[in-house]
Every structure is written in structure tokens, then in C-alpha cells.
Amino acid sequence: METNQRPEALTSGLEPLLTSHDLAEYLGIPVSTVRDWRVDGKGPCGVWVGKHLRYAVSDVQAWLASQRESAPGRRPVGR
């Protein structure tokens, strides 16, 4: 790896990671709800980066797809 590369060139192929705050803001919910979902095993899977919890955008998208109603007014199976 060349040492004169710009940081964005080094990370351009990596998937974005979200913090709990980022995820809560995106979903329009309180951060405490994201934390409660983790405790209850209901939210998207996380990625530990050292001692920091992050959420891969692809995991959030997959989890959101699993939350979609099968028809208007019908909750997803298992909820």
C-alpha cells in the first residue's frame, strides 16, 4: 500500500458502518430503542470493532426487509 494515498481511497471499497446513534437517527427512533432491541435480540446484527459496536448497512437493510409487512396491516411473521 502506498503511503501517499488519500484516506478515502483506502476505504472506498469498504461497506459503511453505523453507530447506534446513526441507526436511531436514520430510523427516526430513540437510541434507547436500538439498545432495547439489542438486549431483546430484535434488532439488526451488530459488528464489534474492538469495544465499539457498529451496524453494517447491509445488515440493517436485510433486517428492515424482514420487518416489511406481507400485506397492508399484516405484521411480519414472528412478531
Order of alpha helices (4+ residues) and beta strands (2+ residues): alpha-beta-alpha-alpha-beta-beta-alpha
